[in-house]
Amino acid sequence: MKDIILLVFFAMLANADDWVEMEVFGKEHEKFLRNYLELPNGIPSHDTIQRVFAMVPSEFLEQFQKKWNEMLNREEGDKIRKLLAIDGKTQRGNGNKNQKRNHIVSAVDENGFCLGQKRVEEKTNEIMAIPELLDSLTIKGCIITTDAMGTQTEIAKKIRQKRADYVLALKGNQGSLYEDVRLYFSDPELREKCAYKKTMEKARGKVEKREYWQTEDIGWLSQKKAWPGLKSILLTRNTIKGADGKEQIEERYFISSLSTEIEDAARAVRGHWKVESYHWHLDVTFRENGNHTLEKQASYNLNIMRKLSISILKMIEVGNKPLSLKKK
């Protein structure tokens, strides 16, 4: 079993993404692999690789991943608060008319490393999976971010119990809370009294202005007591100006347990996109959605191995010029 786990890992680093490609990789590089693997019966067939990989306990791979991340973070100081973005992704190739697809909730730090994940049957179960995922992680002192689906009072309670802070996105699914916060920030006089930060970025012929407002003036908020540790509300406004002079404006709203720390709040909001970038790598670099492994355990184990591969590829340098993960 150990040989098969490592064979899959090596093959995935080489961008093999299905069982047949993994067998081909093994046969092409058998001499090299024997430096690290025993392979008493040679390279196993793709059917054997898949069958054995479905037997590997996911808990074993999750523990290995946890030890790897602990090693990476061993020398990390406490100079800056760590961000942890939590979001879910569906393995689209894992389902058919007879079974639901795996949906995997991941915790990704701002360096693009996955620190843990939980598998659920469908997206709506994220609400149940997030507290379990948080229980499996050491998050003391971290700032946790989620999308609007994760903005639940029980999740906020769990984060505070684990002695961490939160910045949680708001949408219409939060009833009057979203509308109350939106109306507050729509008043220019009230917005003028908030902490404020602005950044400007240029990329691909576009200019993006990011503005952040944060306030602890929430005594009026009728739902304040329902949210453990709630201290502030935030507005972010992204204004993108294209080469043709046209502007696109997007406003988003958040609740947070942070006091008025506009730098941390802005970093948390901006940093949440890391988890979306991470999911992009799973789909584009590793073609996860194109993998049609239907056996749920094997499919989930492959997801863990892809995340370990991303972690390795982010760290290594190949040649003298920066390369994308796919080119590495």
One Martini backbone bead per residue (centre of mass of N, CA, C, O) as a GRO file, in nm:
protein
  328
    1MET     BB    1   0.057   0.063  -0.020
    2LYS     BB    2   0.294   0.261  -0.003
    3ASP     BB    3   0.376   0.245  -0.302
    4ILE     BB    4   0.106   0.355  -0.416
    5ILE     BB    5   0.101   0.629  -0.284
    6LEU     BB    6   0.376   0.725  -0.409
    7LEU     BB    7   0.307   0.683  -0.701
    8VAL     BB    8   0.073   0.883  -0.709
    9PHE     BB    9   0.236   1.128  -0.618
   10PHE     BB   10   0.445   1.137  -0.843
   11ALA     BB   11   0.242   1.141  -1.081
   12MET     BB   12   0.099   1.405  -0.996
   13LEU     BB   13   0.352   1.588  -1.018
   14ALA     BB   14   0.346   1.501  -1.340
   15ASN     BB   15   0.028   1.524  -1.429
   16ALA     BB   16  -0.123   1.277  -1.350
   17ASP     BB   17  -0.504   1.214  -1.358
   18ASP     BB   18  -0.508   0.899  -1.403
   19TRP     BB   19  -0.468   0.564  -1.375
   20VAL     BB   20  -0.329   0.515  -1.647
   21GLU     BB   21  -0.114   0.739  -1.625
   22MET     BB   22   0.016   0.618  -1.370
   23GLU     BB   23   0.112   0.358  -1.499
   24VAL     BB   24   0.282   0.485  -1.723
   25PHE     BB   25   0.470   0.641  -1.539
   26GLY     BB   26   0.584   0.397  -1.387
   27LYS     BB   27   0.708   0.251  -1.638
   28GLU     BB   28   0.891   0.493  -1.735
   29HIS     BB   29   1.010   0.526  -1.403
   30GLU     BB   30   1.108   0.267  -1.251
   31LYS     BB   31   1.406   0.311  -1.192
   32PHE     BB   32   1.367   0.562  -1.018
   33LEU     BB   33   1.152   0.447  -0.811
   34ARG     BB   34   1.351   0.225  -0.685
   35ASN     BB   35   1.490   0.437  -0.490
   36TYR     BB   36   1.197   0.439  -0.303
   37LEU     BB   37   1.076   0.165  -0.397
   38GLU     BB   38   1.013  -0.172  -0.399
   39LEU     BB   39   0.845  -0.331  -0.612
   40PRO     BB   40   0.816  -0.664  -0.621
   41ASN     BB   41   0.588  -0.658  -0.887
   42GLY     BB   42   0.611  -0.396  -0.987
   43ILE     BB   43   0.400  -0.224  -1.174
   44PRO     BB   44   0.092  -0.164  -1.133
   45SER     BB   45  -0.209  -0.159  -1.228
   46HIS     BB   46  -0.468   0.055  -1.262
   47ASP     BB   47  -0.670  -0.123  -1.105
   48THR     BB   48  -0.494  -0.159  -0.853
   49ILE     BB   49  -0.453   0.131  -0.779
   50GLN     BB   50  -0.752   0.198  -0.738
   51ARG     BB   51  -0.828  -0.023  -0.532
   52VAL     BB   52  -0.617   0.052  -0.313
   53PHE     BB   53  -0.687   0.359  -0.285
   54ALA     BB   54  -0.979   0.295  -0.172
   55MET     BB   55  -0.845   0.167   0.107
   56VAL     BB   56  -0.738   0.422   0.202
   57PRO     BB   57  -0.738   0.605   0.471
   58SER     BB   58  -0.812   0.933   0.498
   59GLU     BB   59  -0.692   0.982   0.783
   60PHE     BB   60  -0.401   0.927   0.704
   61LEU     BB   61  -0.367   1.159   0.497
   62GLU     BB   62  -0.454   1.387   0.689
   63GLN     BB   63  -0.222   1.345   0.893
   64PHE     BB   64   0.005   1.393   0.695
   65GLN     BB   65  -0.081   1.678   0.620
   66LYS     BB   66  -0.060   1.795   0.905
   67LYS     BB   67   0.245   1.741   0.946
   68TRP     BB   68   0.341   1.905   0.709
   69ASN     BB   69   0.224   2.182   0.806
   70GLU     BB   70   0.377   2.189   1.073
   71MET     BB   71   0.657   2.200   0.943
   72LEU     BB   72   0.614   2.467   0.783
   73ASN     BB   73   0.525   2.634   1.066
   74ARG     BB   74   0.759   2.617   1.280
   75GLU     BB   75   0.905   2.913   1.198
   76GLU     BB   76   0.662   3.073   1.259
   77GLY     BB   77   0.561   3.365   1.362
   78ASP     BB   78   0.375   3.638   1.551
   79LYS     BB   79   0.369   3.909   1.372
   80ILE     BB   80   0.122   3.781   1.206
   81ARG     BB   81  -0.189   3.722   1.128
   82LYS     BB   82  -0.360   3.447   1.042
   83LEU     BB   83  -0.510   3.323   0.756
   84LEU     BB   84  -0.842   3.150   0.703
   85ALA     BB   85  -0.996   2.994   0.436
   86ILE     BB   86  -1.343   2.891   0.383
   87ASP     BB   87  -1.440   2.634   0.143
   88GLY     BB   88  -1.615   2.490  -0.132
   89LYS     BB   89  -1.594   2.182  -0.346
   90THR     BB   90  -1.685   2.014  -0.636
   91GLN     BB   91  -1.670   1.684  -0.769
   92ARG     BB   92  -1.790   1.646  -1.083
   93GLY     BB   93  -1.671   1.347  -1.162
   94ASN     BB   94  -1.823   1.180  -0.907
   95GLY     BB   95  -2.099   1.188  -1.061
   96ASN     BB   96  -2.441   1.071  -1.111
   97LYS     BB   97  -2.762   0.949  -1.131
   98ASN     BB   98  -2.682   0.755  -0.862
   99GLN     BB   99  -2.488   0.995  -0.746
  100LYS     BB  100  -2.339   1.211  -0.548
  101ARG     BB  101  -2.121   1.446  -0.512
  102ASN     BB  102  -1.845   1.551  -0.394
  103HIS     BB  103  -1.796   1.774  -0.109
  104ILE     BB  104  -1.524   2.004  -0.029
  105VAL     BB  105  -1.398   2.134   0.268
  106SER     BB  106  -1.162   2.403   0.297
  107ALA     BB  107  -0.842   2.508   0.443
  108VAL     BB  108  -0.680   2.818   0.350
  109ASP     BB  109  -0.406   2.987   0.330
  110GLU     BB  110  -0.227   3.275   0.218
  111ASN     BB  111  -0.007   3.066   0.076
  112GLY     BB  112  -0.176   2.808  -0.043
  113PHE     BB  113  -0.240   2.610   0.201
  114CYS     BB  114  -0.374   2.312   0.301
  115LEU     BB  115  -0.494   2.221   0.639
  116GLY     BB  116  -0.788   2.108   0.555
  117GLN     BB  117  -1.070   1.861   0.536
  118LYS     BB  118  -1.417   1.792   0.427
  119ARG     BB  119  -1.659   1.551   0.355
  120VAL     BB  120  -1.954   1.582   0.150
  121GLU     BB  121  -2.253   1.538  -0.038
  122GLU     BB  122  -2.325   1.855  -0.024
  123LYS     BB  123  -2.331   2.196  -0.009
  124THR     BB  124  -2.538   2.227   0.233
  125ASN     BB  125  -2.328   2.069   0.436
  126GLU     BB  126  -2.122   2.289   0.519
  127ILE     BB  127  -2.246   2.380   0.790
  128MET     BB  128  -2.157   2.105   0.930
  129ALA     BB  129  -1.843   2.090   0.847
  130ILE     BB  130  -1.700   2.342   0.961
  131PRO     BB  131  -1.686   2.273   1.267
  132GLU     BB  132  -1.524   2.012   1.223
  133LEU     BB  133  -1.281   2.145   1.089
  134LEU     BB  134  -1.211   2.338   1.324
  135ASP     BB  135  -1.159   2.106   1.534
  136SER     BB  136  -0.899   1.995   1.357
  137LEU     BB  137  -0.778   2.280   1.427
  138THR     BB  138  -0.532   2.531   1.482
  139ILE     BB  139  -0.673   2.879   1.544
  140LYS     BB  140  -0.531   3.045   1.731
  141GLY     BB  141  -0.528   3.387   1.626
  142CYS     BB  142  -0.699   3.370   1.388
  143ILE     BB  143  -0.848   3.451   1.070
  144ILE     BB  144  -1.174   3.384   0.965
  145THR     BB  145  -1.311   3.291   0.646
  146THR     BB  146  -1.624   3.330   0.460
  147ASP     BB  147  -1.889   3.281   0.307
  148ALA     BB  148  -2.228   3.315   0.331
  149MET     BB  149  -2.285   3.016   0.412
  150GLY     BB  150  -2.087   3.046   0.679
  151THR     BB  151  -2.298   3.254   0.802
  152GLN     BB  152  -2.316   3.141   1.129
  153THR     BB  153  -2.368   3.129   1.460
  154GLU     BB  154  -2.223   2.854   1.518
  155ILE     BB  155  -1.959   2.929   1.374
  156ALA     BB  156  -1.890   3.177   1.539
  157LYS     BB  157  -1.881   3.025   1.808
  158LYS     BB  158  -1.651   2.828   1.737
  159ILE     BB  159  -1.433   3.039   1.679
  160ARG     BB  160  -1.437   3.166   1.966
  161GLN     BB  161  -1.378   2.904   2.124
  162LYS     BB  162  -1.090   2.889   1.954
  163ARG     BB  163  -0.961   3.180   1.967
  164ALA     BB  164  -1.085   3.339   1.723
  165ASP     BB  165  -1.150   3.516   1.428
  166TYR     BB  166  -1.392   3.700   1.216
  167VAL     BB  167  -1.490   3.716   0.854
  168LEU     BB  168  -1.824   3.754   0.733
  169ALA     BB  169  -2.031   3.713   0.483
  170LEU     BB  170  -2.296   3.892   0.317
  171LYS     BB  171  -2.640   3.813   0.241
  172GLY     BB  172  -2.975   3.750   0.189
  173ASN     BB  173  -2.965   3.486   0.388
  174GLN     BB  174  -2.967   3.699   0.658
  175GLY     BB  175  -3.185   3.879   0.610
  176SER     BB  176  -3.177   4.184   0.774
  177LEU     BB  177  -2.871   4.215   0.810
  178TYR     BB  178  -2.785   4.301   0.530
  179GLU     BB  179  -2.973   4.550   0.505
  180ASP     BB  180  -2.874   4.704   0.754
  181VAL     BB  181  -2.577   4.736   0.663
  182ARG     BB  182  -2.632   4.871   0.392
  183LEU     BB  183  -2.781   5.123   0.503
  184TYR     BB  184  -2.557   5.235   0.673
  185PHE     BB  185  -2.339   5.269   0.430
  186SER     BB  186  -2.532   5.467   0.256
  187ASP     BB  187  -2.437   5.679   0.461
  188PRO     BB  188  -2.208   5.927   0.432
  189GLU     BB  189  -2.182   6.023   0.730
  190LEU     BB  190  -2.120   5.744   0.854
  191ARG     BB  191  -1.880   5.669   0.669
  192GLU     BB  192  -1.693   5.907   0.758
  193LYS     BB  193  -1.648   5.763   1.059
  194CYS     BB  194  -1.484   5.549   0.942
  195ALA     BB  195  -1.266   5.333   0.876
  196TYR     BB  196  -1.000   5.369   0.617
  197LYS     BB  197  -0.918   5.211   0.292
  198LYS     BB  198  -0.680   5.230   0.007
  199THR     BB  199  -0.632   5.072  -0.316
  200MET     BB  200  -0.405   5.025  -0.604
  201GLU     BB  201  -0.439   4.846  -0.922
  202LYS     BB  202  -0.249   4.699  -1.195
  203ALA     BB  203  -0.407   4.498  -1.467
  204ARG     BB  204  -0.458   4.428  -1.783
  205GLY     BB  205  -0.549   4.743  -1.838
  206LYS     BB  206  -0.643   4.774  -1.537
  207VAL     BB  207  -0.811   4.955  -1.273
  208GLU     BB  208  -0.803   4.890  -0.913
  209LYS     BB  209  -1.025   4.991  -0.660
  210ARG     BB  210  -0.990   4.960  -0.304
  211GLU     BB  211  -1.241   4.976  -0.047
  212TYR     BB  212  -1.255   5.039   0.317
  213TRP     BB  213  -1.499   4.987   0.581
  214GLN     BB  214  -1.503   5.042   0.948
  215THR     BB  215  -1.717   4.957   1.241
  216GLU     BB  216  -1.841   4.979   1.599
  217ASP     BB  217  -2.131   5.098   1.520
  218ILE     BB  218  -2.369   4.847   1.661
  219GLY     BB  219  -2.598   4.909   1.878
  220TRP     BB  220  -2.849   4.906   1.662
  221LEU     BB  221  -2.822   4.605   1.614
  222SER     BB  222  -3.060   4.361   1.652
  223GLN     BB  223  -2.844   4.095   1.606
  224LYS     BB  224  -2.593   4.115   1.788
  225LYS     BB  225  -2.644   3.884   2.015
  226ALA     BB  226  -2.636   3.634   1.805
  227TRP     BB  227  -2.319   3.717   1.773
  228PRO     BB  228  -2.036   3.604   1.869
  229GLY     BB  229  -1.814   3.875   1.912
  230LEU     BB  230  -1.939   4.114   1.787
  231LYS     BB  231  -1.782   4.443   1.666
  232SER     BB  232  -1.813   4.463   1.340
  233ILE     BB  233  -1.840   4.635   1.023
  234LEU     BB  234  -1.831   4.596   0.654
  235LEU     BB  235  -1.702   4.764   0.359
  236THR     BB  236  -1.665   4.690   0.009
  237ARG     BB  237  -1.508   4.856  -0.284
  238ASN     BB  238  -1.495   4.775  -0.629
  239THR     BB  239  -1.311   4.952  -0.888
  240ILE     BB  240  -1.324   4.899  -1.240
  241LYS     BB  241  -1.103   5.022  -1.498
  242GLY     BB  242  -1.091   5.037  -1.820
  243ALA     BB  243  -0.952   5.128  -2.122
  244ASP     BB  244  -1.249   5.254  -2.202
  245GLY     BB  245  -1.355   5.384  -1.904
  246LYS     BB  246  -1.512   5.171  -1.779
  247GLU     BB  247  -1.718   5.084  -1.492
  248GLN     BB  248  -1.693   4.859  -1.208
  249ILE     BB  249  -1.915   4.788  -0.928
  250GLU     BB  250  -1.846   4.636  -0.599
  251GLU     BB  251  -2.036   4.533  -0.313
  252ARG     BB  252  -1.950   4.436   0.028
  253TYR     BB  253  -2.044   4.248   0.328
  254PHE     BB  254  -1.957   4.244   0.690
  255ILE     BB  255  -1.875   4.052   0.973
  256SER     BB  256  -1.699   4.105   1.301
  257SER     BB  257  -1.461   4.041   1.578
  258LEU     BB  258  -1.318   4.288   1.510
  259SER     BB  259  -1.181   4.549   1.562
  260THR     BB  260  -1.053   4.848   1.460
  261GLU     BB  261  -0.868   4.679   1.196
  262ILE     BB  262  -0.824   4.763   0.883
  263GLU     BB  263  -0.584   4.592   0.792
  264ASP     BB  264  -0.693   4.312   0.874
  265ALA     BB  265  -0.966   4.330   0.731
  266ALA     BB  266  -0.856   4.373   0.444
  267ARG     BB  267  -0.681   4.117   0.435
  268ALA     BB  268  -0.915   3.918   0.469
  269VAL     BB  269  -1.084   3.992   0.225
  270ARG     BB  270  -0.854   3.959   0.014
  271GLY     BB  271  -0.762   3.659   0.109
  272HIS     BB  272  -1.013   3.478   0.023
  273TRP     BB  273  -0.927   3.425  -0.279
  274LYS     BB  274  -0.730   3.187  -0.233
  275VAL     BB  275  -0.940   2.956  -0.237
  276GLU     BB  276  -1.022   3.008  -0.532
  277SER     BB  277  -0.739   2.965  -0.650
  278TYR     BB  278  -0.710   2.676  -0.549
  279HIS     BB  279  -0.951   2.559  -0.710
  280TRP     BB  280  -0.833   2.632  -0.984
  281HIS     BB  281  -0.590   2.438  -0.968
  282LEU     BB  282  -0.752   2.178  -0.950
  283ASP     BB  283  -0.890   2.222  -1.237
  284VAL     BB  284  -0.645   2.325  -1.425
  285THR     BB  285  -0.381   2.178  -1.336
  286PHE     BB  286  -0.545   1.885  -1.238
  287ARG     BB  287  -0.829   1.819  -1.358
  288GLU     BB  288  -1.060   1.728  -1.155
  289ASN     BB  289  -1.332   1.740  -1.323
  290GLY     BB  290  -1.210   1.512  -1.533
  291ASN     BB  291  -1.234   1.311  -1.304
  292HIS     BB  292  -1.413   0.974  -1.299
  293THR     BB  293  -1.412   0.890  -1.003
  294LEU     BB  294  -1.668   0.719  -0.823
  295GLU     BB  295  -1.517   0.639  -0.587
  296LYS     BB  296  -1.521   0.821  -0.305
  297GLN     BB  297  -1.258   0.755  -0.158
  298ALA     BB  298  -1.065   0.783  -0.397
  299SER     BB  299  -1.143   1.075  -0.473
  300TYR     BB  300  -1.064   1.202  -0.201
  301ASN     BB  301  -0.769   1.109  -0.196
  302LEU     BB  302  -0.690   1.267  -0.451
  303ASN     BB  303  -0.743   1.546  -0.333
  304ILE     BB  304  -0.520   1.533  -0.120
  305MET     BB  305  -0.284   1.485  -0.320
  306ARG     BB  306  -0.316   1.748  -0.476
  307LYS     BB  307  -0.261   1.934  -0.232
  308LEU     BB  308   0.024   1.831  -0.180
  309SER     BB  309   0.131   1.907  -0.460
  310ILE     BB  310   0.090   2.209  -0.441
  311SER     BB  311   0.276   2.250  -0.200
  312ILE     BB  312   0.533   2.157  -0.341
  313LEU     BB  313   0.524   2.341  -0.601
  314LYS     BB  314   0.539   2.614  -0.445
  315MET     BB  315   0.840   2.561  -0.329
  316ILE     BB  316   0.969   2.500  -0.589
  317GLU     BB  317   1.246   2.534  -0.815
  318VAL     BB  318   1.271   2.588  -1.180
  319GLY     BB  319   1.523   2.726  -1.254
  320ASN     BB  320   1.547   3.091  -1.314
  321LYS     BB  321   1.235   3.100  -1.361
  322PRO     BB  322   0.927   3.159  -1.318
  323LEU     BB  323   0.664   2.915  -1.263
  324SER     BB  324   0.409   2.746  -1.310
  325LEU     BB  325   0.263   2.471  -1.191
  326LYS     BB  326   0.229   2.328  -1.464
  327LYS     BB  327   0.529   2.360  -1.557
  328LYS     BB  328   0.648   2.211  -1.307
   0.00000   0.00000   0.00000
